[in-house]
Amino acid sequence: YQRSTWGADNLDNSGLSQEEMKQINETMLADRKRFKVADLAGDYTLNYDEFRSFILPEAYPHMHQVMIEETIAELDTSGDGLLSVSEYLKSVGHLPQETQDHEYEFFYSHRDSNGDGFLDRQEVKAWLLPRDFRPHRLEADYLIQISDEDHDGGLTLGELEAARDVFLGSAALDYGRKSIHTEL
């Protein structure tokens, strides 16, 4: 896995900057932790089901805790084990400003369920692994919610065109790109 992902057993002589090497080493460490949790047999080899849990941790309950820890480690710049609104917003920083503004409000109205201004591990779990998780439905609902300017529960052609950047940044479009649908 390490060779196929990173291209070498030893990256020390790869010509990468110190910052790039630091990021790779942090990612490799996270991969090792995830691998260890996925390796239910403890034999340092992943069978088919264990490998699926390594690649798709959200689908395997024994992997949920490592997923939560990875997310906190990635976003928690203060090191307090909690996610502030600014740390949370790093997860959507690549999206249009309108979407980021919506996520700011959503943090306080939905994500921060105990109202303390931070996401703890339980709130991160609720964010990453909602109880009624149906990703395509959630993504569609989300896209309609942030694009429906007149709040009538539907999208006009004008609303779709106005929210073009939102749709282009959507995971739903990524799914469409991965399939053969070119009409998107």
C-alpha positions in Angstrom: 0.0 0.0 0.0 2.7 2.5 1.0 4.7 1.8 -2.2 1.7 2.2 -4.5 0.4 5.3 -2.7 3.7 7.1 -2.1 5.8 5.6 -4.9 8.7 4.5 -2.7 9.7 2.8 0.6 12.0 5.6 1.5 11.0 9.2 0.5 14.0 10.9 2.2 15.8 11.3 -1.1 12.8 12.3 -3.1 13.7 16.0 -3.6 10.6 17.2 -1.7 10.7 20.3 0.6 10.7 19.8 4.4 7.0 21.0 4.5 6.0 18.4 1.9 7.9 15.7 3.7 6.2 16.7 7.0 2.8 16.4 5.4 3.6 13.1 3.8 5.0 11.7 7.0 1.8 12.9 8.9 -0.4 11.2 6.3 1.6 8.0 6.4 1.3 8.0 10.2 -2.4 8.4 10.0 -2.6 5.6 7.4 -0.6 3.3 9.7 -3.1 4.1 12.6 -6.0 3.4 10.3 -4.4 0.2 9.0 -3.9 -1.1 12.5 -7.6 -0.5 13.4 -8.7 -2.1 10.1 -6.5 -5.1 10.6 -9.0 -7.0 12.7 -7.1 -10.3 12.5 -3.9 -8.5 13.7 -1.8 -10.2 11.1 -0.4 -7.0 9.5 -2.3 -7.9 6.3 -5.6 -6.6 5.2 -8.1 -9.1 3.7 -10.8 -7.9 1.3 -13.2 -6.7 4.0 -10.5 -5.2 6.2 -9.2 -3.3 3.2 -12.7 -2.0 2.4 -12.9 -0.8 6.0 -9.5 1.0 5.5 -10.7 2.7 2.4 -14.3 3.3 3.4 -14.2 3.8 7.2 -17.6 5.5 7.3 -19.2 2.1 6.4 -17.6 0.1 9.2 -18.5 0.9 12.8 -15.1 -0.3 14.1 -13.5 2.4 12.0 -15.6 5.3 13.1 -13.4 6.4 16.1 -10.3 6.6 13.9 -12.2 8.6 11.3 -13.2 11.1 14.1 -9.7 11.3 15.4 -8.3 11.9 11.8 -10.7 14.7 11.3 -9.9 16.4 14.6 -6.2 15.9 14.0 -6.5 17.5 10.5 -8.6 20.5 11.5 -7.7 21.2 15.2 -4.9 23.8 14.9 -5.2 24.9 18.6 -4.4 21.3 19.8 -7.3 21.4 22.4 -9.1 18.4 20.9 -12.1 20.5 19.9 -13.0 22.2 16.7 -13.8 25.9 16.7 -15.9 27.5 14.0 -12.8 28.7 12.2 -11.2 25.3 12.4 -14.5 23.7 11.1 -14.6 26.1 8.2 -11.2 24.9 7.0 -13.1 21.8 5.8 -15.1 24.0 3.3 -12.5 26.7 2.6 -12.3 25.6 -1.0 -16.0 26.3 -1.6 -17.6 29.6 -2.7 -17.9 32.3 -0.1 -21.7 31.9 0.0 -21.4 28.3 0.9 -18.8 29.1 3.6 -21.2 31.7 5.0 -24.0 29.1 5.1 -21.7 26.6 6.8 -20.8 29.3 9.4 -24.5 29.6 10.3 -25.0 25.8 10.1 -22.2 25.3 12.6 -24.1 27.2 15.3 -27.6 26.1 14.3 -26.9 22.4 13.8 -23.4 21.2 14.4 -22.7 22.7 17.8 -25.5 20.8 19.6 -24.4 21.7 23.1 -23.9 25.4 22.3 -20.4 25.8 23.7 -18.9 27.2 20.4 -16.9 24.1 19.7 -17.4 20.7 18.2 -16.4 17.9 20.6 -15.9 14.3 19.6 -19.6 13.4 19.8 -20.5 16.5 17.7 -17.8 15.6 15.1 -19.2 12.1 15.0 -22.7 13.4 14.4 -21.3 15.6 11.6 -19.3 12.8 9.9 -21.7 10.0 10.6 -25.3 11.2 10.8 -27.8 8.6 12.0 -29.9 8.6 8.8 -26.9 8.8 6.5 -28.0 8.8 2.9 -25.2 10.7 1.1 -27.0 11.4 -2.1 -30.1 12.6 -0.4 -28.2 14.8 2.0 -26.2 16.3 -0.8 -29.3 17.0 -2.8 -31.1 18.6 0.2 -28.0 20.7 0.9 -27.7 21.9 -2.6 -31.3 22.9 -2.8 -31.2 24.6 0.6 -28.3 26.8 -0.3 -29.4 27.5 -3.9 -33.1 28.1 -3.3 -33.2 31.9 -3.3 -36.9 32.2 -3.0 -37.2 29.4 -0.4 -40.0 27.6 -2.2 -38.4 24.2 -1.9 -37.5 23.9 -5.6 -34.9 25.3 -8.0 -35.6 27.4 -11.1 -33.2 27.5 -14.0 -32.1 30.9 -12.8 -31.3 29.7 -9.3 -29.3 26.8 -10.8 -27.4 29.1 -13.0 -26.8 31.5 -10.1 -25.5 28.7 -7.9 -23.2 27.2 -10.6 -20.1 27.4 -8.4 -21.9 25.6 -5.6 -22.9 22.8 -7.9 -19.4 22.6 -9.4 -17.9 22.1 -6.0 -20.4 19.5 -5.0 -19.7 15.9 -4.1 -22.7 15.0 -6.2 -20.9 16.3 -9.3 -17.8 14.3 -8.3 -20.0 11.3 -8.4 -21.3 12.3 -11.8 -17.8 12.8 -13.1 -16.9 9.3 -11.9 -19.7 7.8 -13.9 -20.3 8.2 -17.5 -22.8 11.1 -17.2 -21.4 14.0 -19.2 -24.6 16.0 -19.2 -23.7 17.5 -15.7 
